[in-house]
Amino acid sequence: MRAALLCALLCAPVAAHAGDPWSTGDKVREALFLAITTADMGQTLDIERHPDLVESNPLLGQHPPRRRVVSLILLAELIHIGI
């Protein structure tokens, strides 16, 4: 989680200077990214109900707690929108 927070802080100045208006294509691509990452979050949260499954993301661990999953995905989505 500390690494994700550090990444957010390092990316913040870049996001602050990105002033180009979004095209329709940009908005569609961003909406698709958000939909895909949200679906991925749902699948990752579903691992709780299936002890025989494990998460492959090393930032989350094999059986990540819900709070970590939601925090990391939301942080990634916010950074992505900002960049």
C-alpha positions as MATLAB code, in Angstrom:
seq = 'MRAALLCALLCAPVAAHAGDPWSTGDKVREALFLAITTADMGQTLDIERHPDLVESNPLLGQHPPRRRVVSLILLAELIHIGI';
ca = [
       0.000    0.000    0.000;
       2.885    2.376    0.719;
       4.242    1.802   -2.790;
       0.862    2.668   -4.310;
       0.662    5.826   -2.215;
       4.175    6.827   -3.249;
       3.262    6.262   -6.883;
       0.175    8.476   -6.469;
       2.270   11.261   -4.967;
       4.848   11.034   -7.740;
       2.174   11.070  -10.444;
       0.240   14.000   -8.968;
       2.435   16.724  -10.539;
       2.068   15.067  -13.952;
      -1.704   14.969  -13.601;
      -1.801   18.607  -12.520;
      -0.182   19.714  -15.787;
      -2.213   17.515  -18.121;
      -4.563   20.190  -19.403;
      -5.630   18.829  -22.766;
      -9.391   18.365  -23.054;
     -10.548   14.762  -23.397;
     -11.850   13.671  -26.764;
     -14.833   11.363  -27.072;
     -12.411    8.514  -27.792;
     -10.460    9.326  -24.610;
     -13.655    9.198  -22.568;
     -14.704    5.874  -24.105;
     -11.286    4.310  -23.485;
     -11.261    5.552  -19.892;
     -14.769    4.191  -19.285;
     -13.641    0.806  -20.647;
     -10.570    0.836  -18.407;
     -12.718    1.629  -15.357;
     -15.194   -1.125  -16.253;
     -12.430   -3.705  -16.709;
     -10.601   -2.808  -13.488;
     -13.867   -2.798  -11.544;
     -14.707   -6.260  -12.912;
     -11.206   -7.408  -11.945;
     -11.770   -6.066   -8.441;
     -14.993   -8.061   -8.220;
     -13.222  -11.239   -9.269;
     -10.423  -10.616   -6.792;
     -12.936  -10.068   -3.985;
     -14.629  -13.343   -4.972;
     -11.441  -15.229   -4.031;
     -12.595  -14.954   -0.405;
     -15.379  -17.433   -1.117;
     -13.032  -19.882   -2.860;
     -10.098  -20.826   -0.614;
      -8.618  -23.004   -3.363;
      -8.074  -19.909   -5.579;
      -5.237  -17.421   -5.139;
      -4.552  -13.899   -6.406;
      -1.522  -13.596   -8.678;
      -0.881   -9.876   -8.091;
       2.170   -9.645   -5.793;
       0.996   -6.260   -4.438;
      -2.141   -7.890   -3.064;
      -0.875  -11.264   -1.874;
      -2.474  -14.672   -2.416;
      -5.531  -14.043   -0.201;
      -5.850  -10.256    0.032;
      -8.140   -8.536    2.531;
     -11.096   -6.665    1.015;
      -9.810   -3.301    2.207;
      -6.492   -3.726    0.419;
      -8.166   -4.823   -2.820;
     -10.629   -1.942   -2.895;
      -8.001    0.623   -1.860;
      -5.478   -0.471   -4.465;
      -7.983   -0.662   -7.331;
      -9.530    2.718   -6.511;
      -6.094    4.295   -6.196;
      -5.046    2.839   -9.544;
      -8.244    4.106  -11.180;
      -7.779    7.612   -9.760;
      -4.153    7.728  -10.898;
      -5.168    6.505  -14.346;
      -7.811    9.207  -14.673;
      -5.343   11.839  -13.477;
      -2.645   10.902  -15.943;
];
